Amino acid sequence: MAVNWREQVVLVTGGTGSFGRKFVDIMLRDFQPRKLIVFSRDELKQHEMQSAGFDSASVRYFIGDVRDRERLLRAMHGVDIVVHAAALKQVPACEYNPMEAVKTNIVGTSNVVEAALDAGVGKVVALSTDKAVNPINLYGATKLCSDKLFVAANNIRGSRDIRFSVVRYGNVMGSRGSVIPYFMSLRRTGALPITDASMTRFNISLQEGVDMVLWSLEHALGGEILVPKIPSYRITDVATAIAPECRQEIVGIRPGEKIHEEMITASDSFNTVDMGGYFAILPVSAGYTVAEYCELRNARPVAAGFAYNSGTNPDFLTVEQLRELIARHVACGEAVD
């Protein structure tokens, strides 16, 4: 169902982060919603966004924390669409401060769900991560729980006309704390640290991440976890693309880190469908079967045992392709801090 954006009031939690800024930029440039609410807890970043030109008459800045349900409820008054991007996502920080991660990523998500239900919001989409699949660190475990809360929210909506869905993708090219800007900052040292020479990752740009959220808002029936079909890269190829003159020093895998990213497991395959540009993991308890969903969305079930892993992905970026993408999306400023 097409969204008439000019009539919509949209709220994005974590709106001053890398994704949030790109989302706001695209909303203002291409869609012009009736009102766009940036909800975050950092007043300095909000000031910096306003100073950078994100100060349209339709934009509102709300200082608040997703841990505060009452503030969320006030912010969502009259809102039609919510994009939930707020999270604590740095793996070491979450390991060292576990209850802070739980309060933001789990309790905060529960607050978003409850506030959206009580405020009469129409559509809500949450950002997930590959680390929520077979999690081996606390960040991934909290995001898995967050995904479950969002999917289950569709079971308690009652007669409310509201849909909750999730989009899941891996590392965003050039986002804060990611490997590409880190490697770029080390070029002059003559050496780049490589955790494991066989390590692979999926690749997605901020633009593609926003496009996926917008697609889900128009097509999701509620309860899906949507996963994009995107290429992989080898970490050694990224290092070569950024600094071919640097030596690559193997430093060993870090605690809580995987060699390959996973976004769909073989156990998910029985409820997963192929939608062309995306996969959708369907909820076990929903108002539709896999067959009904396929008919409604022109999709097809994946083969039993199918898994989506960055190491076995048939589509890999070359060094030349990586260099071109970095120049386009990182060096030219798509990745915003």
Secondary structure, DSSP 8 states (H G I E B T S, - for coil): ----GGG-EEEEETTTSHHHHHHHHHIIIII--SEEEEEES-HHHHHHHHHTT---TTEEEEE--TT-HHHHHHHTTT-SEEEE------HHHHHHSHHHHIIIIIIHHHHHHHHHHHHT-SEEEEE--GGGSS--SHHHHHHHHHHHHHHHHTTS-TT---EEEEE----BTT-TT-HHHHHHHTGGGTEEEES-TT-EEE-B-HHHHHHHHHHHHHH--SS-EEEE---EEEHHHHHHHH-TTSEEEE----TT--SS-EEE-GGGGGGEEE-SSEEEE--SSSSS-HHHHHHHHT-EE--TT--EETTT-S-B--HHHHHHHHHHHTTTS-S--
